[in-house]
Amino acid sequence: MGKYTTYNEPWVDEEIERHIKIAADKIKAHLPQVLSIFLVGGFGRGEGSVRLEKEQKKIIPINDYDLYLIAEKPIEEDRLNKTAKEIEKEAGSRGYSLYGYSEKEFYFDLRLVTLAQLKKLPPLIKYYEFRHSSMLIFGEDLRNLMPEFNKNDLPFSDGLRFLLNRICHITEWFSVNYLKNESVKDWEKETLIYDMSKTYLECATILTLLRGYYEPTYQKRLEQLVVHEGEFKELWQRFPDLLNKIKYFTGQKLQPNFKEIKDIKKIWFETRDCAIGVLEFVLKEKYGAGNWRDFKRIAAKNYFKPYLSVFLFNRFGTLEFLSLLANLLLHKYLNLLWFFRLIKFKKNIHWPLLFGFIDPGILIFYASLFLCQAVRNDGGLNKEMMVQGIKILKSIYPFKTPPYDLDGYENLRKIFSDIWRLYYFQKLL
């Protein structure tokens, strides 16, 4: 195994280290107040995904490099983004656009954590992984300043968010051209395959989180699922091949072999059904839900509860009425935040947001569950699912209703992608 990936090829590590050195040098030059730089995410734990160009001995990172910067005081988001663009330019990528990307683009996601924040980081999966599976690439190792928390402190909402993010991704990238048997660009196919792989991995994440044996690497989570296979008999009965698919797609994520995937359409429908099945299973186990349609009701009440509990407990102790009030106010605040974001980026005033009391992000997740089920594997449409998805999206974003046919769905898919990216690039969590 390599240092940053599971490839046992020294030149792969060398190429990644070239990118990381560019990043460290640019950050030190443009942001001299940064005390430490950590590589987190897949590359930070030795599970990064790359596309290999063996003849040229070049690698193309799939998606991004995640870097945490530690500084004494805050740094403006614009300065972080400009520095990231400088890194991407020198590393040979145009970087990530809010509105799309193409074949050889990858990006650097720079996140700032101040010293004061570092000492009070809440028990989230990303911070647990930061402490237990990241690499220091510059400066002093300050992870010892982080609060001590264990895997049992991690919020179930994190697992929901990771799984639903992937459902959004596979909804975003599934073109109706697959249904029409028309051509799709190779890089778009590869993006979809990668996101389907990540969807299965997040199934493992939420299942291990549910049972209390979450681990900070994909390979260890898979090992835990295999060890505790007998605890999920109901799920395996419904999806007999699910565990084998999680095993296979863990390998696909770690060492992508896109050409091995022949029938993308068939695998997409299987992935969609498994993901929604896992979501339904955990909602029933955790909250007593009837089915996946209960997600909005459950999330409105419970999604932010673990995050708010940490914030409130640190200040006021355990006061239930404060938790209920804070939850209501947070939903309202996120509606207002989205209201002004639409004005800033889209020059749109969407008045219904002023009367909304459910986080637009939760509604985007909820809409994705309907939209991905609006297409049928026989090439047709489920109009009821499409109508519901449109209704949900229109409550948070103004757009003209597309026709209820495949071309209309393709247009809706692109609208959904625009909404989802615009919302989640606020980096709220």
VEXMIZA-874810 format. One record per residue (C-alpha): residue number from 1; residue in one letter; x, y, z. Coordinates in nm, 2 decimals. Layout:
BEGIN
R   pos   code       px       py       pz
R   NUM      A        X        Y        Z
...
//
This chain:
BEGIN
R   pos   code       px       py       pz
R     1      M     0.00     0.00     0.00
R     2      G     0.11     0.35    -0.07
R     3      K     0.11     0.65     0.16
R     4      Y    -0.19     0.83     0.02
R     5      T    -0.37     0.56    -0.18
R     6      T    -0.38     0.18    -0.18
R     7      Y    -0.16     0.17    -0.49
R     8      N     0.18     0.02    -0.43
R     9      E     0.34     0.25    -0.68
R    10      P     0.61     0.49    -0.56
R    11      W     0.54     0.73    -0.85
R    12      V     0.18     0.77    -0.75
R    13      D     0.28     0.89    -0.40
R    14      E     0.54     1.12    -0.57
R    15      E     0.28     1.28    -0.79
R    16      I     0.05     1.34    -0.50
R    17      E     0.33     1.48    -0.29
R    18      R     0.41     1.72    -0.58
R    19      H     0.05     1.85    -0.56
R    20      I     0.07     1.87    -0.18
R    21      K     0.40     2.06    -0.19
R    22      I     0.24     2.31    -0.43
R    23      A    -0.05     2.36    -0.19
R    24      A     0.18     2.40     0.12
R    25      D     0.40     2.65    -0.06
R    26      K     0.11     2.86    -0.19
R    27      I    -0.06     2.86     0.15
R    28      K     0.26     2.97     0.32
R    29      A     0.31     3.24     0.07
R    30      H    -0.05     3.37     0.05
R    31      L    -0.16     3.29     0.41
R    32      P     0.15     3.34     0.63
R    33      Q    -0.06     3.34     0.95
R    34      V    -0.14     2.96     0.90
R    35      L     0.03     2.76     1.18
R    36      S    -0.04     2.41     1.06
R    37      I    -0.17     2.23     0.75
R    38      F    -0.34     1.89     0.76
R    39      L    -0.43     1.66     0.48
R    40      V    -0.77     1.50     0.57
R    41      G    -1.03     1.29     0.38
R    42      G    -0.94     1.00     0.16
R    43      F    -0.58     1.10     0.09
R    44      G    -0.52     1.19     0.45
R    45      R    -0.61     0.83     0.56
R    46      G    -0.43     0.65     0.27
R    47      E    -0.76     0.58     0.08
R    48      G    -0.74     0.85    -0.19
R    49      S    -0.89     0.79    -0.53
R    50      V    -0.70     0.87    -0.85
R    51      R    -0.71     0.79    -1.22
R    52      L    -0.38     0.67    -1.34
R    53      E    -0.21     0.76    -1.67
R    54      K     0.06     0.50    -1.64
R    55      E     0.25     0.58    -1.96
R    56      Q     0.30     0.94    -1.86
R    57      K     0.33     0.85    -1.49
R    58      K     0.06     1.11    -1.41
R    59      I    -0.23     1.09    -1.18
R    60      I    -0.56     1.27    -1.18
R    61      P    -0.71     1.30    -0.83
R    62      I    -1.08     1.21    -0.84
R    63      N    -1.27     1.49    -0.68
R    64      D    -1.05     1.68    -0.44
R    65      Y    -0.78     1.73    -0.18
R    66      D    -0.92     1.83     0.16
R    67      L    -0.69     2.05     0.37
R    68      Y    -0.75     2.19     0.72
R    69      L    -0.56     2.50     0.80
R    70      I    -0.50     2.60     1.16
R    71      A    -0.46     2.97     1.24
R    72      E    -0.49     3.19     1.55
R    73      K    -0.75     3.42     1.39
R    74      P    -1.01     3.38     1.12
R    75      I    -0.92     3.42     0.75
R    76      E    -1.18     3.55     0.50
R    77      E    -1.34     3.28     0.28
R    78      D    -1.25     3.48    -0.03
R    79      R    -0.88     3.46     0.05
R    80      L    -0.90     3.08     0.11
R    81      N    -1.08     3.04    -0.23
R    82      K    -0.83     3.26    -0.42
R    83      T    -0.54     3.06    -0.27
R    84      A    -0.71     2.74    -0.37
R    85      K    -0.74     2.87    -0.73
R    86      E    -0.37     2.95    -0.73
R    87      I    -0.29     2.60    -0.61
R    88      E    -0.51     2.44    -0.87
R    89      K    -0.37     2.65    -1.15
R    90      E    -0.01     2.54    -1.07
R    91      A    -0.11     2.18    -1.01
R    92      G    -0.27     2.16    -1.35
R    93      S    -0.64     2.18    -1.28
R    94      R    -0.89     2.45    -1.35
R    95      G    -1.05     2.36    -1.02
R    96      Y    -1.41     2.32    -0.91
R    97      S    -1.68     2.54    -1.04
R    98      L    -2.01     2.59    -0.86
R    99      Y    -2.18     2.52    -1.19
R   100      G    -2.00     2.22    -1.33
R   101      Y    -1.66     2.05    -1.40
R   102      S    -1.50     1.84    -1.66
R   103      E    -1.27     1.55    -1.72
R   104      K    -0.94     1.64    -1.57
R   105      E    -1.05     1.89    -1.31
R   106      F    -0.98     1.84    -0.94
R   107      Y    -0.98     2.09    -0.67
R   108      F    -0.84     2.19    -0.33
R   109      D    -1.09     2.24    -0.05
R   110      L    -0.93     2.47     0.21
R   111      R    -1.10     2.48     0.55
R   112      L    -0.99     2.71     0.83
R   113      V    -1.00     2.61     1.20
R   114      T    -0.89     2.87     1.45
R   115      L    -0.71     2.77     1.76
R   116      A    -1.01     2.87     1.97
R   117      Q    -1.23     2.65     1.75
R   118      L    -0.99     2.36     1.75
R   119      K    -1.02     2.34     2.13
R   120      K    -1.40     2.32     2.11
R   121      L    -1.46     2.11     1.80
R   122      P    -1.79     1.92     1.83
R   123      P    -1.81     1.54     1.80
R   124      L    -1.86     1.51     1.43
R   125      I    -1.74     1.24     1.20
R   126      K    -1.51     1.48     1.00
R   127      Y    -1.34     1.59     1.33
R   128      Y    -1.31     1.23     1.46
R   129      E    -1.14     1.14     1.13
R   130      F    -0.93     1.46     1.15
R   131      R    -0.79     1.35     1.49
R   132      H    -0.75     0.98     1.41
R   133      S    -0.68     0.95     1.03
R   134      S    -0.52     1.27     0.89
R   135      M    -0.16     1.37     0.80
R   136      L     0.03     1.68     0.91
R   137      I     0.20     1.84     0.60
R   138      F     0.32     2.16     0.75
R   139      G     0.38     2.32     1.09
R   140      E     0.31     2.19     1.44
R   141      D     0.09     1.90     1.52
R   142      L    -0.19     2.07     1.72
R   143      R    -0.44     1.78     1.72
R   144      N    -0.37     1.72     2.09
R   145      L    -0.56     2.05     2.15
R   146      M    -0.88     1.89     2.02
R   147      P    -1.15     1.77     2.27
R   148      E    -1.15     1.40     2.34
R   149      F    -1.45     1.22     2.21
R   150      N    -1.51     0.86     2.09
R   151      K    -1.71     0.70     1.82
R   152      N    -2.01     0.66     2.04
R   153      D    -2.04     1.04     2.06
R   154      L    -2.07     1.08     1.68
R   155      P    -2.42     1.20     1.57
R   156      F    -2.64     0.98     1.37
R   157      S    -2.73     1.28     1.16
R   158      D    -2.38     1.28     1.01
R   159      G    -2.44     0.93     0.87
R   160      L    -2.78     1.05     0.73
R   161      R    -2.61     1.35     0.57
R   162      F    -2.34     1.14     0.41
R   163      L    -2.58     0.89     0.26
R   164      L    -2.82     1.16     0.14
R   165      N    -2.54     1.36    -0.02
R   166      R    -2.46     1.05    -0.23
R   167      I    -2.82     1.00    -0.33
R   168      C    -2.81     1.37    -0.44
R   169      H    -2.49     1.29    -0.64
R   170      I    -2.63     0.99    -0.82
R   171      T    -2.95     1.19    -0.90
R   172      E    -2.74     1.47    -1.03
R   173      W    -2.53     1.26    -1.26
R   174      F    -2.79     1.01    -1.40
R   175      S    -2.87     1.14    -1.75
R   176      V    -3.18     1.03    -1.94
R   177      N    -2.94     0.94    -2.22
R   178      Y    -2.88     0.61    -2.03
R   179      L    -3.25     0.54    -2.07
R   180      K    -3.25     0.64    -2.44
R   181      N    -2.93     0.43    -2.50
R   182      E    -2.77     0.75    -2.63
R   183      S    -2.40     0.85    -2.58
R   184      V    -2.27     0.98    -2.26
R   185      K    -1.92     1.13    -2.22
R   186      D    -1.67     0.89    -2.07
R   187      W    -1.58     1.13    -1.78
R   188      E    -1.95     1.17    -1.70
R   189      K    -1.98     0.79    -1.68
R   190      E    -1.68     0.77    -1.46
R   191      T    -1.82     1.04    -1.23
R   192      L    -2.14     0.85    -1.19
R   193      I    -1.96     0.52    -1.12
R   194      Y    -1.75     0.70    -0.86
R   195      D    -2.05     0.84    -0.69
R   196      M    -2.23     0.50    -0.70
R   197      S    -1.92     0.35    -0.53
R   198      K    -1.94     0.62    -0.26
R   199      T    -2.31     0.56    -0.22
R   200      Y    -2.24     0.20    -0.12
R   201      L    -1.96     0.31     0.11
R   202      E    -2.19     0.55     0.29
R   203      C    -2.44     0.26     0.33
R   204      A    -2.16     0.10     0.53
R   205      T    -2.10     0.43     0.72
R   206      I    -2.45     0.47     0.84
R   207      L    -2.50     0.10     0.93
R   208      T    -2.19     0.09     1.14
R   209      L    -2.28     0.42     1.30
R   210      L    -2.63     0.28     1.38
R   211      R    -2.48    -0.02     1.56
R   212      G    -2.19     0.17     1.73
R   213      Y    -1.89     0.03     1.56
R   214      Y    -1.80     0.30     1.32
R   215      E    -1.44     0.32     1.21
R   216      P    -1.26     0.62     1.04
R   217      T    -1.16     0.43     0.72
R   218      Y    -1.36     0.26     0.45
R   219      Q    -1.17    -0.07     0.48
R   220      K    -1.22    -0.10     0.86
R   221      R    -1.59    -0.01     0.83
R   222      L    -1.63    -0.30     0.58
R   223      E    -1.45    -0.53     0.81
R   224      Q    -1.69    -0.44     1.09
R   225      L    -1.99    -0.50     0.87
R   226      V    -1.86    -0.85     0.78
R   227      V    -1.79    -0.93     1.15
R   228      H    -2.14    -0.82     1.25
R   229      E    -2.32    -0.95     0.94
R   230      G    -2.57    -1.14     1.14
R   231      E    -2.72    -0.81     1.29
R   232      F    -2.87    -0.71     0.96
R   233      K    -3.07    -1.01     0.85
R   234      E    -3.38    -0.81     0.77
R   235      L    -3.18    -0.58     0.53
R   236      W    -2.99    -0.88     0.37
R   237      Q    -3.32    -1.05     0.31
R   238      R    -3.45    -0.75     0.12
R   239      F    -3.12    -0.70    -0.06
R   240      P    -2.94    -1.03    -0.06
R   241      D    -2.63    -0.91    -0.26
R   242      L    -2.59    -0.58    -0.07
R   243      L    -2.29    -0.68     0.14
R   244      N    -2.11    -0.82    -0.16
R   245      K    -2.18    -0.49    -0.35
R   246      I    -2.04    -0.29    -0.06
R   247      K    -1.73    -0.51    -0.07
R   248      Y    -1.70    -0.47    -0.45
R   249      F    -1.75    -0.09    -0.46
R   250      T    -1.51    -0.04    -0.17
R   251      G    -1.25    -0.18    -0.40
R   252      Q    -1.38     0.04    -0.69
R   253      K    -1.35     0.35    -0.48
R   254      L    -0.99     0.27    -0.36
R   255      Q    -0.86     0.16    -0.70
R   256      P    -1.11     0.27    -0.97
R   257      N    -1.15     0.05    -1.27
R   258      F    -1.42     0.23    -1.46
R   259      K    -1.40     0.01    -1.77
R   260      E    -1.50    -0.29    -1.56
R   261      I    -1.85    -0.14    -1.52
R   262      K    -2.04    -0.23    -1.83
R   263      D    -2.41    -0.19    -1.76
R   264      I    -2.42     0.15    -1.59
R   265      K    -2.80     0.19    -1.61
R   266      K    -2.86    -0.15    -1.44
R   267      I    -2.61    -0.07    -1.16
R   268      W    -2.76     0.28    -1.11
R   269      F    -3.11     0.14    -1.05
R   270      E    -2.96    -0.12    -0.81
R   271      T    -2.76     0.15    -0.63
R   272      R    -3.07     0.38    -0.60
R   273      D    -3.28     0.10    -0.46
R   274      C    -3.02    -0.02    -0.21
R   275      A    -2.95     0.33    -0.09
R   276      I    -3.32     0.41    -0.03
R   277      G    -3.36     0.07     0.13
R   278      V    -3.08     0.13     0.37
R   279      L    -3.22     0.48     0.45
R   280      E    -3.56     0.32     0.52
R   281      F    -3.40     0.05     0.73
R   282      V    -3.21     0.29     0.96
R   283      L    -3.50     0.54     0.99
R   284      K    -3.72     0.25     1.11
R   285      E    -3.45     0.12     1.35
R   286      K    -3.36     0.47     1.49
R   287      Y    -3.69     0.66     1.48
R   288      G    -3.96     0.40     1.42
R   289      A    -4.04     0.54     1.07
R   290      G    -4.29     0.37     0.85
R   291      N    -4.09     0.42     0.53
R   292      W    -3.85     0.67     0.36
R   293      R    -4.14     0.92     0.31
R   294      D    -4.12     0.99     0.68
R   295      F    -3.77     1.15     0.63
R   296      K    -3.89     1.51     0.62
R   297      R    -4.09     1.48     0.94
R   298      I    -3.82     1.30     1.12
R   299      A    -3.54     1.53     1.00
R   300      A    -3.73     1.85     1.08
R   301      K    -3.74     1.73     1.45
R   302      N    -3.42     1.53     1.49
R   303      Y    -3.16     1.62     1.22
R   304      F    -3.01     1.92     1.40
R   305      K    -3.07     1.79     1.75
R   306      P    -2.73     1.64     1.82
R   307      Y    -2.55     1.95     1.69
R   308      L    -2.76     2.18     1.89
R   309      S    -2.73     1.96     2.20
R   310      V    -2.35     2.00     2.20
R   311      F    -2.38     2.38     2.16
R   312      L    -2.65     2.42     2.42
R   313      F    -2.50     2.18     2.68
R   314      N    -2.17     2.37     2.67
R   315      R    -2.35     2.69     2.76
R   316      F    -2.67     2.61     2.95
R   317      G    -2.67     2.24     3.05
R   318      T    -2.96     2.01     2.95
R   319      L    -3.27     2.22     2.90
R   320      E    -3.52     2.05     2.67
R   321      F    -3.73     2.36     2.59
R   322      L    -3.41     2.54     2.48
R   323      S    -3.34     2.26     2.24
R   324      L    -3.68     2.28     2.09
R   325      L    -3.67     2.66     2.05
R   326      A    -3.31     2.65     1.91
R   327      N    -3.42     2.39     1.66
R   328      L    -3.71     2.61     1.54
R   329      L    -3.49     2.92     1.52
R   330      L    -3.21     2.73     1.33
R   331      H    -3.45     2.61     1.06
R   332      K    -3.58     2.97     1.03
R   333      Y    -3.23     3.11     1.01
R   334      L    -3.13     2.86     0.74
R   335      N    -3.43     2.97     0.53
R   336      L    -3.33     3.33     0.56
R   337      L    -2.96     3.25     0.48
R   338      W    -3.08     3.07     0.16
R   339      F    -3.32     3.36     0.08
R   340      F    -3.03     3.60     0.07
R   341      R    -2.80     3.35    -0.11
R   342      L    -3.05     3.33    -0.40
R   343      I    -3.05     3.71    -0.42
R   344      K    -2.67     3.72    -0.43
R   345      F    -2.60     3.44    -0.68
R   346      K    -2.93     3.42    -0.88
R   347      K    -3.07     3.77    -0.85
R   348      N    -3.40     3.60    -0.74
R   349      I    -3.63     3.70    -0.46
R   350      H    -3.82     3.39    -0.35
R   351      W    -4.07     3.52    -0.10
R   352      P    -4.20     3.17     0.02
R   353      L    -3.87     3.13     0.20
R   354      L    -3.96     3.40     0.45
R   355      F    -4.24     3.17     0.57
R   356      G    -4.05     2.85     0.57
R   357      F    -3.97     2.66     0.88
R   358      I    -3.78     2.36     0.75
R   359      D    -3.41     2.39     0.65
R   360      P    -3.39     2.41     0.26
R   361      G    -3.11     2.15     0.28
R   362      I    -3.34     1.89     0.43
R   363      L    -3.59     1.97     0.16
R   364      I    -3.32     1.92    -0.11
R   365      F    -3.25     1.58     0.04
R   366      Y    -3.62     1.50     0.05
R   367      A    -3.67     1.61    -0.31
R   368      S    -3.38     1.38    -0.42
R   369      L    -3.56     1.08    -0.29
R   370      F    -3.86     1.15    -0.52
R   371      L    -3.66     1.26    -0.82
R   372      C    -3.43     0.96    -0.83
R   373      Q    -3.74     0.74    -0.82
R   374      A    -3.92     0.94    -1.10
R   375      V    -3.73     0.74    -1.36
R   376      R    -3.81     0.37    -1.42
R   377      N    -3.58     0.11    -1.55
R   378      D    -3.81     0.04    -1.84
R   379      G    -3.73     0.39    -1.97
R   380      G    -4.05     0.55    -1.85
R   381      L    -4.14     0.80    -1.58
R   382      N    -4.32     0.78    -1.25
R   383      K    -4.52     1.11    -1.28
R   384      E    -4.63     1.11    -0.91
R   385      M    -4.26     1.10    -0.80
R   386      M    -4.17     1.38    -1.04
R   387      V    -4.46     1.60    -0.94
R   388      Q    -4.37     1.56    -0.57
R   389      G    -4.00     1.64    -0.64
R   390      I    -4.09     1.95    -0.83
R   391      K    -4.33     2.07    -0.56
R   392      I    -4.07     2.03    -0.29
R   393      L    -3.80     2.21    -0.50
R   394      K    -4.04     2.50    -0.59
R   395      S    -4.09     2.57    -0.22
R   396      I    -3.73     2.68    -0.20
R   397      Y    -3.63     2.78    -0.56
R   398      P    -3.82     2.95    -0.84
R   399      F    -3.82     2.77    -1.18
R   400      K    -4.06     2.70    -1.47
R   401      T    -4.22     2.36    -1.44
R   402      P    -4.07     2.13    -1.70
R   403      P    -4.29     1.89    -1.91
R   404      Y    -4.35     1.55    -1.77
R   405      D    -4.14     1.36    -2.02
R   406      L    -3.78     1.24    -2.04
R   407      D    -3.65     1.57    -2.18
R   408      G    -3.84     1.75    -1.90
R   409      Y    -3.68     1.52    -1.64
R   410      E    -3.33     1.60    -1.79
R   411      N    -3.40     1.97    -1.75
R   412      L    -3.52     1.90    -1.39
R   413      R    -3.21     1.70    -1.31
R   414      K    -3.00     2.00    -1.41
R   415      I    -3.21     2.24    -1.20
R   416      F    -3.17     2.01    -0.91
R   417      S    -2.80     2.00    -0.95
R   418      D    -2.78     2.38    -0.96
R   419      I    -2.99     2.41    -0.64
R   420      W    -2.80     2.14    -0.45
R   421      R    -2.45     2.28    -0.53
R   422      L    -2.56     2.63    -0.45
R   423      Y    -2.69     2.53    -0.11
R   424      Y    -2.42     2.28     0.00
R   425      F    -2.13     2.50    -0.11
R   426      Q    -2.22     2.72     0.19
R   427      K    -2.01     2.46     0.39
R   428      L    -2.24     2.49     0.68
R   429      L    -2.13     2.15     0.83
//
